[in-house]
Amino acid sequence: MTATSGRATQDGFDLWTLQTDAVHIAVCPELGGKVVSLRDRRRDREWMWAPPGRPLGQQPIGTPYDRGPMAGIDECLPTVGPCTVERRDMPDHGEAWARAWDVVSADEQGITLALELDCLPLTFERNVRVQDAVVRLDYALTNTANHPVDYVWCLHPLFAIRDGDAIALQPGPGAGRIDGGLGLPGLEPDGPAKWPSPVPSVAIDRMDLGPLPACVKLFTPSPQEPSFRIEDTTHADPRTQLACRYGPREALPYLGVWLTRGGLHGFHHVALEPTNAPFDHLDKAIAHTESPTQLSAHETRRWWVEYEVCSQ
């Protein structure tokens, strides 16, 4: 299927779009390169979640993430949780989501955006392209300094969920980690993350956190061939599915899983986040020496994520 490109606006912000007969994606360079729409055109399902009634808007760096637009996919770099590293303050959910990105190129072949961070000597580039029913994101992160630089990156996609949706995921070998949560008695932060039931009567794979409201964040080791699916398990026709593949595993050895069932501001959504570390906070990730959190002087690291819309 031939991809076409276009332009649109939402809440006064310019969007760059790519689509085929199967899939549509819309990107907002001014808002951190945010992906505001990832839509299955054949089945008319929008996979991106947005807070009801909240418009897009530019936020100063350092704004708590939940006061921003929150919608769709954001890039979290060089941290997720706010912290201080070598006397430098790292903002909530990082710097990249709150900055305007430069448009390097945009046509039917794809959309390439770039950003030079202020808080660390890093340059970040992302290319988005579409082929058939697949959206592919290719990344390059470069350390421009003459010394090593540590970072945490995670893709932060907030997916809209429906009754009957489930997560198909087989974690890789090794121990996961509980990051935190609310409304789940017995949940122990920094304890082992047992997928899909970190505590009894919870089944994250079925989007079930028991009595509501509740929310949870955990990390699992990436599968040997990193992938997962969100799929409709009802008897609806068609039964929609969003499949994700990412890699290489040595660059993205963990998958963060966030699920809120009313536990955050009454919201209901899920995020599955390929990442280089099993910690949201950069200072904690640096101490976790087994994770690939460091770039050597002038090193460039590359990785990729693919989404495919399909049916069962």
C-alpha positions as CSV (number, residue, x, y, z in Angstrom):
1,M,0.0,0.0,0.0
2,T,1.3,3.4,-0.9
3,A,1.8,5.9,1.9
4,T,0.6,9.5,1.6
5,S,1.6,12.5,3.7
6,G,-0.4,15.5,4.8
7,R,-0.9,18.3,7.2
8,A,-3.6,19.0,9.8
9,T,-4.2,21.1,12.9
10,Q,-5.6,20.3,16.4
11,D,-6.2,22.8,19.1
12,G,-4.1,25.3,17.1
13,F,-1.1,23.0,16.7
14,D,0.3,21.8,13.4
15,L,0.2,18.0,12.8
16,W,2.2,16.1,10.2
17,T,0.4,12.9,9.0
18,L,1.2,9.7,7.2
19,Q,-1.3,7.1,6.2
20,T,-2.1,4.0,4.1
21,D,-5.4,2.3,3.5
22,A,-4.7,0.4,6.8
23,V,-3.2,2.9,9.2
24,H,-3.0,6.6,10.0
25,I,-0.6,8.4,12.3
26,A,-0.4,12.1,13.2
27,V,2.7,13.7,14.8
28,C,3.0,17.2,16.5
29,P,6.6,18.4,16.3
30,E,5.9,21.4,18.5
31,L,4.7,19.2,21.4
32,G,7.7,17.0,21.9
33,G,7.1,15.1,18.6
34,K,4.0,13.7,20.3
35,V,2.0,11.1,18.3
36,V,-1.5,12.3,18.8
37,S,-3.2,9.6,16.7
38,L,-2.5,6.0,15.7
39,R,-5.7,4.8,14.0
40,D,-6.7,1.5,12.5
41,R,-8.5,2.8,9.4
42,R,-10.0,-0.5,8.3
43,R,-11.6,-1.1,11.7
44,D,-12.1,2.6,12.7
45,R,-10.3,2.2,16.0
46,E,-8.2,4.9,17.5
47,W,-5.5,3.4,19.7
48,M,-4.2,6.6,21.3
49,W,-5.8,7.7,24.6
50,A,-6.4,11.4,25.5
51,P,-7.8,12.9,28.7
52,P,-11.5,13.7,28.0
53,G,-12.0,17.4,27.3
54,R,-8.4,18.3,27.7
55,P,-6.9,20.2,24.7
56,L,-3.3,20.0,23.5
57,G,-1.1,22.7,25.0
58,Q,2.5,23.7,25.4
59,Q,3.9,23.3,28.9
60,P,7.1,24.8,30.4
61,I,9.9,22.3,31.1
62,G,9.5,21.1,34.7
63,T,5.7,21.0,34.5
64,P,4.4,17.8,36.2
65,Y,3.5,15.4,33.3
66,D,-0.1,14.9,34.5
67,R,-0.8,18.6,34.1
68,G,0.2,18.5,30.4
69,P,-1.8,17.2,27.4
70,M,-0.9,13.5,28.3
71,A,-2.4,12.4,25.1
72,G,-0.9,9.7,22.8
73,I,2.8,8.8,22.6
74,D,5.5,10.9,24.2
75,E,9.3,10.4,24.3
76,C,10.7,10.3,27.9
77,L,14.4,11.4,27.9
78,P,16.7,11.6,29.8
79,T,14.6,10.4,32.8
80,V,11.0,9.5,33.6
81,G,10.8,10.4,37.2
82,P,12.2,13.8,38.3
83,C,15.6,13.6,40.0
84,T,18.9,15.4,40.4
85,V,22.1,13.9,38.7
86,E,25.5,15.6,39.2
87,R,23.7,18.8,40.4
88,R,21.5,18.9,37.3
89,D,17.8,18.8,37.8
90,M,16.0,16.3,35.6
91,P,12.3,17.3,35.0
92,D,9.3,15.1,35.4
93,H,9.0,12.6,32.5
94,G,12.2,14.1,31.1
95,E,12.9,17.1,28.8
96,A,11.9,15.8,25.4
97,W,8.1,15.7,25.8
98,A,8.0,19.4,26.7
99,R,10.2,20.8,23.9
100,A,9.5,21.7,20.4
101,W,11.4,19.4,17.9
102,D,13.0,20.5,14.7
103,V,11.5,19.0,11.5
104,V,14.4,17.6,9.5
105,S,12.3,16.2,6.7
106,A,8.7,15.3,6.0
107,D,7.2,13.6,2.9
108,E,5.7,10.3,1.8
109,Q,8.9,8.5,2.8
110,G,8.5,9.5,6.5
111,I,8.8,12.3,9.1
112,T,12.2,12.9,10.7
113,L,12.4,15.1,13.8
114,A,15.5,16.1,15.9
115,L,16.1,17.6,19.3
116,E,19.2,18.9,21.1
117,L,18.7,18.5,24.9
118,D,19.6,21.3,27.3
119,C,19.9,19.3,30.5
120,L,22.5,16.8,29.0
121,P,24.8,16.9,26.0
122,L,22.6,14.6,23.9
123,T,21.1,14.9,20.5
124,F,18.0,12.8,19.6
125,E,16.5,11.9,16.3
126,R,13.4,9.9,15.4
127,N,12.2,8.9,12.0
128,V,8.5,7.8,11.5
129,R,7.4,5.9,8.4
130,V,4.5,3.8,7.4
131,Q,4.3,0.8,5.2
132,D,1.1,-1.2,4.7
133,A,-0.3,-1.7,8.2
134,V,3.0,-1.0,10.0
135,V,4.2,2.2,11.7
136,R,8.0,2.1,12.3
137,L,9.9,4.5,14.6
138,D,13.7,4.5,14.2
139,Y,15.9,6.3,16.8
140,A,19.4,7.6,17.1
141,L,20.8,9.1,20.3
142,T,24.2,10.7,20.3
143,N,26.5,11.9,23.1
144,T,28.1,15.1,21.9
145,A,30.4,15.3,24.9
146,N,34.0,14.2,25.5
147,H,32.9,12.1,28.5
148,P,30.4,9.4,29.1
149,V,26.7,10.4,29.6
150,D,24.0,8.4,31.3
151,Y,20.3,8.5,30.3
152,V,17.0,6.7,30.6
153,W,14.7,6.5,27.6
154,C,11.3,5.0,27.4
155,L,8.6,5.3,24.9
156,H,5.4,6.5,26.7
157,P,2.3,5.4,24.7
158,L,-1.0,5.9,26.4
159,F,-3.3,3.3,24.8
160,A,-7.1,3.6,24.9
161,I,-8.6,0.3,26.2
162,R,-12.0,-1.3,25.8
163,D,-13.9,-3.9,27.7
164,G,-12.5,-7.3,26.7
165,D,-9.0,-6.0,25.7
166,A,-6.1,-8.1,26.9
167,I,-2.3,-8.0,26.8
168,A,-0.4,-10.8,25.2
169,L,3.1,-10.8,26.6
170,Q,5.7,-13.4,27.5
171,P,8.3,-11.8,29.7
172,G,11.9,-12.7,29.1
173,P,14.1,-14.5,31.6
174,G,15.1,-12.8,34.9
175,A,13.4,-10.8,37.6
176,G,11.0,-7.9,37.0
177,R,10.5,-5.1,39.4
178,I,7.5,-3.3,41.0
179,D,7.8,0.4,40.7
180,G,4.7,1.4,42.6
181,G,1.0,1.7,42.6
182,L,-2.2,2.7,44.5
183,G,-5.2,0.7,45.7
184,L,-3.4,-2.7,45.6
185,P,-3.0,-4.1,49.2
186,G,0.2,-6.1,49.5
187,L,2.0,-4.4,46.6
188,E,5.7,-3.9,47.6
189,P,7.7,-1.2,45.6
190,D,11.0,-2.6,44.5
191,G,9.7,-6.1,45.1
192,P,9.7,-8.8,42.3
193,A,7.2,-8.2,39.6
194,K,5.2,-11.4,39.0
195,W,3.5,-11.2,35.6
196,P,0.6,-10.9,35.2
197,S,-0.4,-11.0,38.9
198,P,1.9,-9.0,41.2
199,V,-0.6,-9.4,44.0
200,P,-3.5,-11.9,44.4
201,S,-6.8,-11.1,42.6
202,V,-5.0,-8.9,40.0
203,A,-4.6,-9.8,36.4
204,I,-2.8,-7.1,34.5
205,D,-3.0,-9.0,31.2
206,R,-6.8,-8.8,31.4
207,M,-6.7,-5.1,32.5
208,D,-8.1,-6.2,35.9
209,L,-6.8,-4.5,39.1
210,G,-9.6,-5.8,41.3
211,P,-11.6,-3.3,43.4
212,L,-11.3,0.2,41.9
213,P,-9.8,2.8,41.9
214,A,-6.3,1.4,41.4
215,C,-3.1,1.7,39.4
216,V,0.2,-0.1,39.1
217,K,3.6,0.4,37.4
218,L,6.1,-2.5,36.9
219,F,9.0,-3.6,34.7
220,T,9.5,-7.0,33.1
221,P,12.5,-8.3,31.2
222,S,12.0,-7.9,27.4
223,P,11.2,-11.2,25.6
224,Q,14.1,-12.8,23.7
225,E,12.3,-11.4,20.6
226,P,10.8,-8.3,22.1
227,S,7.1,-8.0,21.3
228,F,3.7,-7.8,22.8
229,R,0.1,-7.4,21.6
230,I,-3.1,-5.6,22.9
231,E,-6.0,-7.6,21.5
232,D,-9.7,-7.7,21.7
233,T,-10.8,-11.0,23.3
234,T,-14.5,-10.5,22.8
235,H,-16.6,-11.9,20.0
236,A,-16.9,-8.6,18.3
237,D,-16.4,-8.5,14.6
238,P,-13.8,-7.5,13.7
239,R,-11.6,-8.3,16.7
240,T,-8.9,-5.6,16.6
241,Q,-5.3,-6.0,17.6
242,L,-2.3,-3.8,18.0
243,A,1.0,-5.7,17.7
244,C,4.3,-4.2,18.8
245,R,7.9,-5.3,18.1
246,Y,11.0,-3.5,19.2
247,G,14.8,-3.9,19.4
248,P,17.5,-4.6,19.6
249,R,17.1,-6.3,22.9
250,E,20.5,-5.3,24.1
251,A,19.5,-1.7,23.8
252,L,16.0,-2.2,25.2
253,P,16.2,-5.0,27.8
254,Y,13.1,-4.0,29.7
255,L,9.4,-3.3,29.2
256,G,7.6,-0.9,31.5
257,V,3.9,-1.7,32.1
258,W,1.6,1.0,33.5
259,L,-2.1,0.4,34.0
260,T,-4.6,2.7,35.7
261,R,-8.2,1.7,36.4
262,G,-9.3,5.0,37.9
263,G,-6.2,5.2,40.1
264,L,-4.8,8.3,38.4
265,H,-7.4,11.2,38.3
266,G,-10.1,8.6,37.5
267,F,-8.5,7.7,34.1
268,H,-8.5,4.3,32.4
269,H,-5.6,3.5,30.1
270,V,-2.6,1.3,29.7
271,A,1.0,2.0,28.6
272,L,3.6,-0.6,27.5
273,E,6.9,1.1,27.4
274,P,10.1,-0.3,25.8
275,T,13.0,1.1,27.8
276,N,16.7,0.7,28.5
277,A,16.3,0.5,32.3
278,P,14.0,-1.0,35.0
279,F,13.8,2.3,36.8
280,D,11.9,5.5,36.1
281,H,14.5,7.7,37.8
282,L,17.8,8.3,36.1
283,D,19.7,8.5,39.5
284,K,18.4,5.0,40.4
285,A,19.1,3.6,36.9
286,I,22.7,4.8,37.1
287,A,23.2,2.7,40.2
288,H,21.7,-0.3,38.3
289,T,24.9,-1.1,36.5
290,E,23.5,-4.0,34.5
291,S,21.4,-1.7,32.4
292,P,22.7,0.0,29.2
293,T,22.3,3.5,30.6
294,Q,25.6,5.0,29.5
295,L,26.8,6.4,26.2
296,S,30.6,6.7,25.6
297,A,32.0,10.0,24.4
298,H,30.6,10.7,21.0
299,E,28.8,7.4,20.8
300,T,25.6,7.0,18.8
301,R,23.1,4.3,19.9
302,R,20.2,3.2,17.6
303,W,17.0,1.3,18.2
304,W,13.5,0.9,16.7
305,V,9.8,0.3,17.6
306,E,7.1,-1.0,15.2
307,Y,3.3,-1.0,15.6
308,E,1.1,-3.1,13.4
309,V,-2.7,-2.8,13.3
310,C,-4.4,-6.0,12.4
311,S,-7.4,-8.3,13.2
312,Q,-7.8,-11.8,14.6
